């Protein structure tokens, strides 16, 4: 019975450490996270609470009505940059994230 309890404790500790590693990865920039996740076998998606960890890691600090944080992006022609704060106070800005296709 004592051996079974040790095995259960070991499994719980390994599970907790694995979840902690994935959570730490999810806090990294998207390209670093994606590079690590491409090596994760598919059973991990079924055995770990990855969706919940992702939603917690990426919840952020913004709330409805908060101003968007400033950012700097390269234009699609790679000739110049665009900074969101350059439009602040001039007109409404709509940010669209995702694919147009």
Biopython code that builds the backbone (N, CA, C, O; Angstrom):
import numpy as np
from Bio.PDB.StructureBuilder import StructureBuilder

atoms = [
    (1, "UNK", "N", (0.821, -1.195, 0.000)),
    (1, "UNK", "CA", (0.000, 0.000, 0.000)),
    (1, "UNK", "C", (0.866, 1.261, 0.000)),
    (1, "UNK", "O", (0.538, 2.244, -0.664)),
    (2, "UNK", "N", (1.968, 1.230, 0.743)),
    (2, "UNK", "CA", (2.852, 2.384, 0.813)),
    (2, "UNK", "C", (3.493, 2.649, -0.552)),
    (2, "UNK", "O", (3.692, 3.803, -0.932)),
    (3, "UNK", "N", (3.814, 1.591, -1.280)),
    (3, "UNK", "CA", (4.417, 1.722, -2.611)),
    (3, "UNK", "C", (3.426, 2.374, -3.578)),
    (3, "UNK", "O", (3.814, 3.203, -4.401)),
    (4, "UNK", "N", (2.157, 2.001, -3.479)),
    (4, "UNK", "CA", (1.126, 2.584, -4.336)),
    (4, "UNK", "C", (0.979, 4.079, -4.057)),
    (4, "UNK", "O", (0.819, 4.869, -4.988)),
    (5, "UNK", "N", (1.031, 4.463, -2.810)),
    (5, "UNK", "CA", (0.928, 5.875, -2.445)),
    (5, "UNK", "C", (2.122, 6.655, -2.985)),
    (5, "UNK", "O", (1.962, 7.787, -3.441)),
    (6, "UNK", "N", (3.299, 6.075, -2.941)),
    (6, "UNK", "CA", (4.485, 6.734, -3.485)),
    (6, "UNK", "C", (4.365, 6.917, -4.997)),
    (6, "UNK", "O", (4.765, 7.948, -5.538)),
    (7, "UNK", "N", (3.815, 5.916, -5.670)),
    (7, "UNK", "CA", (3.632, 6.009, -7.118)),
    (7, "UNK", "C", (2.629, 7.112, -7.456)),
    (7, "UNK", "O", (2.855, 7.898, -8.376)),
    (8, "UNK", "N", (1.537, 7.171, -6.723)),
    (8, "UNK", "CA", (0.524, 8.208, -6.956)),
    (8, "UNK", "C", (1.130, 9.591, -6.724)),
    (8, "UNK", "O", (0.908, 10.501, -7.523)),
    (9, "UNK", "N", (1.875, 9.758, -5.662)),
    (9, "UNK", "CA", (2.507, 11.052, -5.371)),
    (9, "UNK", "C", (3.491, 11.419, -6.475)),
    (9, "UNK", "O", (3.539, 12.572, -6.903)),
    (10, "UNK", "N", (4.275, 10.448, -6.940)),
    (10, "UNK", "CA", (5.234, 10.710, -8.013)),
    (10, "UNK", "C", (4.521, 11.134, -9.291)),
    (10, "UNK", "O", (4.971, 12.054, -9.974)),
    (11, "UNK", "N", (3.420, 10.476, -9.620)),
    (11, "UNK", "CA", (2.653, 10.827, -10.823)),
    (11, "UNK", "C", (2.080, 12.241, -10.695)),
    (11, "UNK", "O", (2.123, 13.008, -11.656)),
    (12, "UNK", "N", (1.556, 12.589, -9.543)),
    (12, "UNK", "CA", (1.001, 13.923, -9.320)),
    (12, "UNK", "C", (2.097, 14.985, -9.430)),
    (12, "UNK", "O", (1.873, 16.045, -10.014)),
    (13, "UNK", "N", (3.262, 14.713, -8.881)),
    (13, "UNK", "CA", (4.371, 15.668, -8.955)),
    (13, "UNK", "C", (4.823, 15.849, -10.402)),
    (13, "UNK", "O", (5.033, 16.979, -10.841)),
    (14, "UNK", "N", (4.975, 14.762, -11.145)),
    (14, "UNK", "CA", (5.389, 14.853, -12.550)),
    (14, "UNK", "C", (4.342, 15.603, -13.363)),
    (14, "UNK", "O", (4.684, 16.431, -14.206)),
    (15, "UNK", "N", (3.068, 15.315, -13.112)),
    (15, "UNK", "CA", (1.978, 16.004, -13.810)),
    (15, "UNK", "C", (2.021, 17.506, -13.523)),
    (15, "UNK", "O", (1.887, 18.321, -14.435)),
    (16, "UNK", "N", (2.207, 17.862, -12.268)),
    (16, "UNK", "CA", (2.280, 19.278, -11.886)),
    (16, "UNK", "C", (3.477, 19.977, -12.499)),
    (16, "UNK", "O", (3.361, 21.109, -12.969)),
    (17, "UNK", "N", (4.621, 19.321, -12.501)),
    (17, "UNK", "CA", (5.815, 19.912, -13.120)),
    (17, "UNK", "C", (5.640, 20.076, -14.630)),
    (17, "UNK", "O", (6.049, 21.085, -15.204)),
    (18, "UNK", "N", (5.029, 19.076, -15.264)),
    (18, "UNK", "CA", (4.784, 19.159, -16.704)),
    (18, "UNK", "C", (3.849, 20.321, -17.020)),
    (18, "UNK", "O", (4.102, 21.080, -17.955)),
    (19, "UNK", "N", (2.780, 20.467, -16.255)),
    (19, "UNK", "CA", (1.860, 21.595, -16.460)),
    (19, "UNK", "C", (2.581, 22.922, -16.240)),
    (19, "UNK", "O", (2.335, 23.889, -16.962)),
    (20, "UNK", "N", (3.465, 22.973, -15.254)),
    (20, "UNK", "CA", (4.221, 24.205, -14.979)),
    (20, "UNK", "C", (5.146, 24.557, -16.139)),
    (20, "UNK", "O", (5.278, 25.728, -16.494)),
    (21, "UNK", "N", (5.782, 23.560, -16.727)),
    (21, "UNK", "CA", (6.662, 23.804, -17.872)),
    (21, "UNK", "C", (5.856, 24.335, -19.056)),
    (21, "UNK", "O", (6.272, 25.287, -19.717)),
    (22, "UNK", "N", (4.707, 23.720, -19.322)),
    (22, "UNK", "CA", (3.869, 24.197, -20.424)),
    (22, "UNK", "C", (3.368, 25.617, -20.164)),
    (22, "UNK", "O", (3.320, 26.434, -21.083)),
    (23, "UNK", "N", (3.000, 25.911, -18.931)),
    (23, "UNK", "CA", (2.537, 27.257, -18.603)),
    (23, "UNK", "C", (3.656, 28.269, -18.814)),
    (23, "UNK", "O", (3.420, 29.350, -19.354)),
    (24, "UNK", "N", (4.875, 27.928, -18.391)),
    (24, "UNK", "CA", (6.017, 28.819, -18.589)),
    (24, "UNK", "C", (6.277, 29.027, -20.077)),
    (24, "UNK", "O", (6.607, 30.138, -20.492)),
    (25, "UNK", "N", (6.133, 27.983, -20.881)),
    (25, "UNK", "CA", (6.279, 28.121, -22.335)),
    (25, "UNK", "C", (5.224, 29.056, -22.916)),
    (25, "UNK", "O", (5.513, 29.849, -23.813)),
    (26, "UNK", "N", (4.015, 28.960, -22.405)),
    (26, "UNK", "CA", (2.919, 29.779, -22.920)),
    (26, "UNK", "C", (3.096, 31.253, -22.604)),
    (26, "UNK", "O", (2.466, 32.096, -23.242)),
    (27, "UNK", "N", (3.922, 31.578, -21.652)),
    (27, "UNK", "CA", (4.205, 32.970, -21.318)),
    (27, "UNK", "C", (5.266, 33.576, -22.242)),
    (27, "UNK", "O", (5.496, 34.785, -22.221)),
    (28, "UNK", "N", (5.902, 32.742, -23.042)),
    (28, "UNK", "CA", (6.945, 33.190, -23.966)),
    (28, "UNK", "C", (6.315, 33.847, -25.193)),
    (28, "UNK", "O", (5.116, 33.694, -25.422)),
    (29, "UNK", "N", (7.106, 34.575, -25.984)),
    (29, "UNK", "CA", (6.584, 35.126, -27.239)),
    (29, "UNK", "C", (6.066, 34.005, -28.144)),
    (29, "UNK", "O", (6.563, 32.881, -28.080)),
    (30, "UNK", "N", (5.073, 34.302, -28.983)),
    (30, "UNK", "CA", (4.436, 33.260, -29.797)),
    (30, "UNK", "C", (5.396, 32.434, -30.643)),
    (30, "UNK", "O", (5.205, 31.223, -30.755)),
    (31, "UNK", "N", (6.416, 33.033, -31.239)),
    (31, "UNK", "CA", (7.310, 32.248, -32.084)),
    (31, "UNK", "C", (8.129, 31.247, -31.266)),
    (31, "UNK", "O", (8.384, 30.134, -31.725)),
    (32, "UNK", "N", (8.533, 31.632, -30.081)),
    (32, "UNK", "CA", (9.273, 30.722, -29.202)),
    (32, "UNK", "C", (8.360, 29.597, -28.701)),
    (32, "UNK", "O", (8.770, 28.438, -28.641)),
    (33, "UNK", "N", (7.126, 29.947, -28.343)),
    (33, "UNK", "CA", (6.161, 28.952, -27.888)),
    (33, "UNK", "C", (5.865, 27.949, -28.997)),
    (33, "UNK", "O", (5.849, 26.742, -28.757)),
    (34, "UNK", "N", (5.629, 28.445, -30.213)),
    (34, "UNK", "CA", (5.312, 27.560, -31.339)),
    (34, "UNK", "C", (6.478, 26.629, -31.656)),
    (34, "UNK", "O", (6.270, 25.457, -31.969)),
    (35, "UNK", "N", (7.698, 27.143, -31.577)),
    (35, "UNK", "CA", (8.861, 26.307, -31.855)),
    (35, "UNK", "C", (8.951, 25.143, -30.869)),
    (35, "UNK", "O", (9.341, 24.039, -31.249)),
    (36, "UNK", "N", (8.597, 25.378, -29.624)),
    (36, "UNK", "CA", (8.637, 24.309, -28.625)),
    (36, "UNK", "C", (7.454, 23.361, -28.786)),
    (36, "UNK", "O", (7.611, 22.146, -28.661)),
    (37, "UNK", "N", (6.283, 23.902, -29.061)),
    (37, "UNK", "CA", (5.076, 23.069, -29.125)),
    (37, "UNK", "C", (5.052, 22.122, -30.323)),
    (37, "UNK", "O", (4.348, 21.112, -30.296)),
    (38, "UNK", "N", (5.804, 22.433, -31.359)),
    (38, "UNK", "CA", (5.785, 21.545, -32.526)),
    (38, "UNK", "C", (6.419, 20.194, -32.218)),
    (38, "UNK", "O", (6.264, 19.247, -32.989)),
    (39, "UNK", "N", (7.132, 20.098, -31.098)),
    (39, "UNK", "CA", (7.748, 18.843, -30.697)),
    (39, "UNK", "C", (6.888, 18.057, -29.694)),
    (39, "UNK", "O", (7.281, 16.971, -29.268)),
    (40, "UNK", "N", (5.737, 18.587, -29.322)),
    (40, "UNK", "CA", (4.889, 17.943, -28.322)),
    (40, "UNK", "C", (4.006, 16.899, -29.011)),
    (40, "UNK", "O", (3.290, 17.239, -29.954)),
    (41, "UNK", "N", (4.036, 15.652, -28.571)),
    (41, "UNK", "CA", (3.195, 14.625, -29.192)),
    (41, "UNK", "C", (1.715, 14.863, -28.904)),
    (41, "UNK", "O", (1.351, 15.441, -27.880)),
    (42, "UNK", "N", (0.886, 14.415, -29.810)),
    (42, "UNK", "CA", (-0.549, 14.696, -29.689)),
    (42, "UNK", "C", (-1.193, 14.177, -28.412)),
    (42, "UNK", "O", (-2.140, 14.813, -27.949)),
    (43, "UNK", "N", (-0.753, 13.054, -27.792)),
    (43, "UNK", "CA", (-1.430, 12.631, -26.551)),
    (43, "UNK", "C", (-1.371, 13.669, -25.433)),
    (43, "UNK", "O", (-2.223, 13.676, -24.545)),
    (44, "UNK", "N", (-0.364, 14.545, -25.476)),
    (44, "UNK", "CA", (-0.273, 15.582, -24.444)),
    (44, "UNK", "C", (-1.488, 16.487, -24.469)),
    (44, "UNK", "O", (-1.919, 16.981, -23.426)),
    (45, "UNK", "N", (-2.045, 16.709, -25.651)),
    (45, "UNK", "CA", (-3.219, 17.568, -25.764)),
    (45, "UNK", "C", (-4.423, 16.968, -25.056)),
    (45, "UNK", "O", (-5.283, 17.701, -24.566)),
    (46, "UNK", "N", (-4.495, 15.643, -24.998)),
    (46, "UNK", "CA", (-5.617, 14.980, -24.337)),
    (46, "UNK", "C", (-5.389, 14.812, -22.837)),
    (46, "UNK", "O", (-6.345, 14.760, -22.064)),
    (47, "UNK", "N", (-4.117, 14.728, -22.423)),
    (47, "UNK", "CA", (-3.812, 14.420, -21.026)),
    (47, "UNK", "C", (-3.567, 15.643, -20.157)),
    (47, "UNK", "O", (-3.623, 15.550, -18.931)),
    (48, "UNK", "N", (-3.297, 16.787, -20.774)),
    (48, "UNK", "CA", (-2.975, 17.986, -20.007)),
    (48, "UNK", "C", (-4.023, 19.076, -20.239)),
    (48, "UNK", "O", (-4.636, 19.121, -21.305)),
    (49, "UNK", "N", (-4.233, 19.941, -19.266)),
    (49, "UNK", "CA", (-5.231, 21.016, -19.420)),
    (49, "UNK", "C", (-4.665, 22.199, -20.214)),
    (49, "UNK", "O", (-4.662, 23.330, -19.727)),
    (50, "UNK", "N", (-4.186, 21.937, -21.435)),
    (50, "UNK", "CA", (-3.482, 22.963, -22.198)),
    (50, "UNK", "C", (-4.373, 24.142, -22.565)),
    (50, "UNK", "O", (-3.908, 25.282, -22.553)),
    (51, "UNK", "N", (-5.636, 23.902, -22.890)),
    (51, "UNK", "CA", (-6.527, 25.017, -23.243)),
    (51, "UNK", "C", (-6.683, 25.959, -22.050)),
    (51, "UNK", "O", (-6.587, 27.176, -22.204)),
    (52, "UNK", "N", (-6.919, 25.413, -20.888)),
    (52, "UNK", "CA", (-7.081, 26.240, -19.679)),
    (52, "UNK", "C", (-5.789, 26.987, -19.363)),
    (52, "UNK", "O", (-5.821, 28.167, -19.015)),
    (53, "UNK", "N", (-4.650, 26.301, -19.484)),
    (53, "UNK", "CA", (-3.374, 26.964, -19.233)),
    (53, "UNK", "C", (-3.151, 28.098, -20.220)),
    (53, "UNK", "O", (-2.674, 29.169, -19.842)),
    (54, "UNK", "N", (-3.495, 27.869, -21.493)),
    (54, "UNK", "CA", (-3.322, 28.892, -22.526)),
    (54, "UNK", "C", (-4.187, 30.114, -22.228)),
    (54, "UNK", "O", (-3.713, 31.248, -22.306)),
    (55, "UNK", "N", (-5.443, 29.887, -21.890)),
    (55, "UNK", "CA", (-6.336, 31.013, -21.616)),
    (55, "UNK", "C", (-5.878, 31.803, -20.399)),
    (55, "UNK", "O", (-6.034, 33.024, -20.358)),
    (56, "UNK", "N", (-5.321, 31.128, -19.420)),
    (56, "UNK", "CA", (-4.800, 31.817, -18.236)),
    (56, "UNK", "C", (-3.522, 32.584, -18.572)),
    (56, "UNK", "O", (-3.360, 33.734, -18.163)),
    (57, "UNK", "N", (-2.616, 31.948, -19.314)),
    (57, "UNK", "CA", (-1.331, 32.584, -19.639)),
    (57, "UNK", "C", (-1.512, 33.790, -20.542)),
    (57, "UNK", "O", (-0.749, 34.750, -20.440)),
    (58, "UNK", "N", (-2.497, 33.766, -21.417)),
    (58, "UNK", "CA", (-2.681, 34.831, -22.400)),
    (58, "UNK", "C", (-3.834, 35.771, -22.076)),
    (58, "UNK", "O", (-4.278, 36.528, -22.940)),
    (59, "UNK", "N", (-4.323, 35.730, -20.839)),
    (59, "UNK", "CA", (-5.469, 36.573, -20.488)),
    (59, "UNK", "C", (-5.126, 38.061, -20.509)),
    (59, "UNK", "O", (-5.991, 38.888, -20.798)),
    (60, "UNK", "N", (-3.879, 38.411, -20.209)),
    (60, "UNK", "CA", (-3.445, 39.804, -20.275)),
    (60, "UNK", "C", (-4.038, 40.666, -19.180)),
    (60, "UNK", "O", (-4.749, 40.187, -18.297)),
    (61, "UNK", "N", (-3.727, 41.947, -19.260)),
    (61, "UNK", "CA", (-4.159, 42.890, -18.242)),
    (61, "UNK", "C", (-5.175, 43.899, -18.759)),
    (61, "UNK", "O", (-5.664, 44.724, -17.987)),
    (62, "UNK", "N", (-5.503, 43.852, -20.051)),
    (62, "UNK", "CA", (-6.445, 44.808, -20.617)),
    (62, "UNK", "C", (-7.884, 44.425, -20.315)),
    (62, "UNK", "O", (-8.224, 43.248, -20.199)),
    (63, "UNK", "N", (-8.713, 45.438, -20.192)),
    (63, "UNK", "CA", (-10.142, 45.240, -19.976)),
    (63, "UNK", "C", (-10.903, 46.049, -21.012)),
    (63, "UNK", "O", (-10.346, 46.956, -21.630)),
    (64, "UNK", "N", (-12.156, 45.725, -21.199)),
    (64, "UNK", "CA", (-12.990, 46.449, -22.146)),
    (64, "UNK", "C", (-12.954, 47.936, -21.829)),
    (64, "UNK", "O", (-13.155, 48.344, -20.685)),
    (65, "UNK", "N", (-12.696, 48.746, -22.858)),
    (65, "UNK", "CA", (-12.642, 50.188, -22.696)),
    (65, "UNK", "C", (-11.244, 50.739, -22.473)),
    (65, "UNK", "O", (-11.034, 51.947, -22.583)),
    (66, "UNK", "N", (-10.275, 49.868, -22.160)),
    (66, "UNK", "CA", (-8.894, 50.328, -21.987)),
    (66, "UNK", "C", (-8.318, 50.731, -23.347)),
    (66, "UNK", "O", (-8.666, 50.131, -24.364)),
    (67, "UNK", "N", (-7.444, 51.736, -23.377)),
    (67, "UNK", "CA", (-6.786, 52.061, -24.644)),
    (67, "UNK", "C", (-5.846, 50.928, -25.056)),
    (67, "UNK", "O", (-5.244, 50.266, -24.212)),
    (68, "UNK", "N", (-5.735, 50.723, -26.347)),
    (68, "UNK", "CA", (-4.841, 49.680, -26.865)),
    (68, "UNK", "C", (-3.396, 50.057, -26.577)),
    (68, "UNK", "O", (-3.031, 51.229, -26.675)),
    (69, "UNK", "N", (-2.574, 49.084, -26.225)),
    (69, "UNK", "CA", (-1.160, 49.392, -26.008)),
    (69, "UNK", "C", (-0.497, 49.771, -27.333)),
    (69, "UNK", "O", (-0.875, 49.285, -28.399)),
    (70, "UNK", "N", (0.478, 50.632, -27.239)),
    (70, "UNK", "CA", (1.178, 51.082, -28.440)),
    (70, "UNK", "C", (2.009, 49.937, -29.018)),
    (70, "UNK", "O", (2.525, 49.101, -28.275)),
    (71, "UNK", "N", (2.136, 49.904, -30.336)),
    (71, "UNK", "CA", (2.982, 48.912, -30.993)),
    (71, "UNK", "C", (3.549, 49.504, -32.270)),
    (71, "UNK", "O", (3.031, 50.480, -32.813)),
    (72, "UNK", "N", (4.613, 48.894, -32.729)),
    (72, "UNK", "CA", (5.296, 49.313, -33.946)),
    (72, "UNK", "C", (5.363, 48.112, -34.873)),
    (72, "UNK", "O", (5.877, 47.059, -34.493)),
    (73, "UNK", "N", (4.835, 48.266, -36.111)),
    (73, "UNK", "CA", (4.830, 47.182, -37.088)),
    (73, "UNK", "C", (5.488, 47.619, -38.381)),
    (73, "UNK", "O", (5.405, 48.780, -38.782)),
    (74, "UNK", "N", (6.135, 46.681, -39.015)),
    (74, "UNK", "CA", (6.690, 46.932, -40.333)),
    (74, "UNK", "C", (5.554, 46.831, -41.358)),
    (74, "UNK", "O", (4.684, 45.968, -41.232)),
    (75, "UNK", "N", (5.556, 47.703, -42.364)),
    (75, "UNK", "CA", (4.532, 47.644, -43.400)),
    (75, "UNK", "C", (4.744, 46.411, -44.268)),
    (75, "UNK", "O", (5.821, 45.815, -44.262)),
    (76, "UNK", "N", (3.711, 46.036, -45.012)),
    (76, "UNK", "CA", (3.793, 44.821, -45.827)),
    (76, "UNK", "C", (4.843, 44.917, -46.926)),
    (76, "UNK", "O", (5.354, 43.893, -47.377)),
    (77, "UNK", "N", (5.174, 46.133, -47.365)),
    (77, "UNK", "CA", (6.213, 46.280, -48.394)),
    (77, "UNK", "C", (7.618, 46.373, -47.787)),
    (77, "UNK", "O", (8.601, 46.504, -48.517)),
    (78, "UNK", "N", (7.712, 46.308, -46.467)),
    (78, "UNK", "CA", (8.985, 46.329, -45.727)),
    (78, "UNK", "C", (9.776, 47.629, -45.936)),
    (78, "UNK", "O", (10.991, 47.654, -45.734)),
    (79, "UNK", "N", (9.097, 48.696, -46.335)),
    (79, "UNK", "CA", (9.781, 49.961, -46.606)),
    (79, "UNK", "C", (9.695, 50.947, -45.442)),
    (79, "UNK", "O", (10.518, 51.857, -45.339)),
    (80, "UNK", "N", (8.715, 50.772, -44.574)),
    (80, "UNK", "CA", (8.553, 51.702, -43.461)),
    (80, "UNK", "C", (7.876, 50.984, -42.289)),
    (80, "UNK", "O", (7.640, 49.777, -42.334)),
    (81, "UNK", "N", (7.573, 51.748, -41.252)),
    (81, "UNK", "CA", (6.930, 51.209, -40.057)),
    (81, "UNK", "C", (5.679, 52.011, -39.736)),
    (81, "UNK", "O", (5.546, 53.168, -40.135)),
    (82, "UNK", "N", (4.767, 51.380, -39.010)),
    (82, "UNK", "CA", (3.546, 52.029, -38.549)),
    (82, "UNK", "C", (3.505, 51.921, -37.037)),
    (82, "UNK", "O", (3.760, 50.851, -36.484)),
    (83, "UNK", "N", (3.186, 53.017, -36.362)),
    (83, "UNK", "CA", (3.066, 53.008, -34.908)),
    (83, "UNK", "C", (1.661, 53.452, -34.546)),
    (83, "UNK", "O", (1.197, 54.500, -34.995)),
    (84, "UNK", "N", (0.985, 52.652, -33.732)),
    (84, "UNK", "CA", (-0.401, 52.935, -33.370)),
    (84, "UNK", "C", (-0.553, 54.308, -32.738)),
    (84, "UNK", "O", (-1.522, 55.009, -33.029)),
    (85, "UNK", "N", (0.364, 54.705, -31.894)),
    (85, "UNK", "CA", (0.227, 55.986, -31.195)),
    (85, "UNK", "C", (0.231, 57.174, -32.155)),
    (85, "UNK", "O", (-0.161, 58.274, -31.764)),
    (86, "UNK", "N", (0.662, 56.980, -33.390)),
    (86, "UNK", "CA", (0.647, 58.091, -34.354)),
    (86, "UNK", "C", (-0.779, 58.495, -34.727)),
    (86, "UNK", "O", (-0.991, 59.587, -35.253)),
    (87, "UNK", "N", (-1.753, 57.631, -34.462)),
    (87, "UNK", "CA", (-3.158, 57.940, -34.769)),
    (87, "UNK", "C", (-3.971, 58.306, -33.531)),
    (87, "UNK", "O", (-5.144, 58.661, -33.644)),
    (88, "UNK", "N", (-3.364, 58.223, -32.359)),
    (88, "UNK", "CA", (-4.105, 58.476, -31.114)),
    (88, "UNK", "C", (-4.718, 59.868, -31.116)),
    (88, "UNK", "O", (-4.029, 60.858, -31.362)),
    (89, "UNK", "N", (-6.010, 59.939, -30.843)),
    (89, "UNK", "CA", (-6.722, 61.204, -30.756)),
    (89, "UNK", "C", (-7.180, 61.759, -32.098)),
    (89, "UNK", "O", (-7.862, 62.784, -32.121)),
    (90, "UNK", "N", (-6.841, 61.134, -33.203)),
    (90, "UNK", "CA", (-7.221, 61.641, -34.517)),
    (90, "UNK", "C", (-8.545, 61.064, -35.000)),
    (90, "UNK", "O", (-9.456, 61.802, -35.373)),
    (91, "UNK", "N", (-8.642, 59.739, -34.989)),
    (91, "UNK", "CA", (-9.852, 59.070, -35.465)),
    (91, "UNK", "C", (-9.900, 57.669, -34.876)),
    (91, "UNK", "O", (-8.883, 57.158, -34.405)),
    (92, "UNK", "N", (-11.071, 57.044, -34.898)),
    (92, "UNK", "CA", (-11.155, 55.675, -34.369)),
    (92, "UNK", "C", (-10.308, 54.708, -35.212)),
    (92, "UNK", "O", (-10.178, 54.869, -36.425)),
    (93, "UNK", "N", (-9.747, 53.719, -34.548)),
    (93, "UNK", "CA", (-8.935, 52.702, -35.218)),
    (93, "UNK", "C", (-9.530, 51.335, -34.898)),
    (93, "UNK", "O", (-9.854, 51.047, -33.746)),
    (94, "UNK", "N", (-9.670, 50.502, -35.916)),
    (94, "UNK", "CA", (-10.155, 49.137, -35.733)),
    (94, "UNK", "C", (-8.982, 48.198, -35.969)),
    (94, "UNK", "O", (-8.354, 48.234, -37.027)),
    (95, "UNK", "N", (-8.691, 47.363, -34.988)),
    (95, "UNK", "CA", (-7.624, 46.381, -35.114)),
    (95, "UNK", "C", (-8.262, 45.038, -35.437)),
    (95, "UNK", "O", (-9.139, 44.574, -34.708)),
    (96, "UNK", "N", (-7.828, 44.415, -36.521)),
    (96, "UNK", "CA", (-8.353, 43.117, -36.942)),
    (96, "UNK", "C", (-7.216, 42.115, -36.874)),
    (96, "UNK", "O", (-6.172, 42.308, -37.497)),
    (97, "UNK", "N", (-7.416, 41.058, -36.125)),
    (97, "UNK", "CA", (-6.407, 40.002, -35.991)),
    (97, "UNK", "C", (-6.961, 38.747, -36.642)),
    (97, "UNK", "O", (-8.083, 38.334, -36.350)),
    (98, "UNK", "N", (-6.188, 38.151, -37.510)),
    (98, "UNK", "CA", (-6.612, 36.920, -38.149)),
    (98, "UNK", "C", (-6.330, 36.956, -39.625)),
    (98, "UNK", "O", (-5.578, 37.801, -40.111)),
    (99, "UNK", "N", (-6.934, 36.040, -40.327)),
    (99, "UNK", "CA", (-6.692, 35.891, -41.754)),
    (99, "UNK", "C", (-7.825, 36.489, -42.557)),
    (99, "UNK", "O", (-8.984, 36.444, -42.145)),
    (100, "UNK", "N", (-7.491, 37.042, -43.686)),
    (100, "UNK", "CA", (-8.485, 37.587, -44.581)),
    (100, "UNK", "C", (-8.932, 36.567, -45.616)),
    (100, "UNK", "O", (-9.825, 36.842, -46.417)),
    (101, "UNK", "N", (-8.325, 35.412, -45.602)),
    (101, "UNK", "CA", (-8.658, 34.395, -46.622)),
    (101, "UNK", "C", (-9.621, 33.382, -46.093)),
    (101, "UNK", "O", (-10.006, 32.461, -46.813)),
]
sb = StructureBuilder()
sb.init_structure("model")
sb.init_model(0)
sb.init_chain("A")
sb.init_seg("    ")
for serial, (resi, resn, name, xyz) in enumerate(atoms, 1):
    if name == "N":
        sb.init_residue(resn, " ", resi, " ")
    sb.init_atom(name, np.array(xyz, "f"), 0.0, 1.0, " ", f" {name:<3s}", serial, name[0])
structure = sb.get_structure()
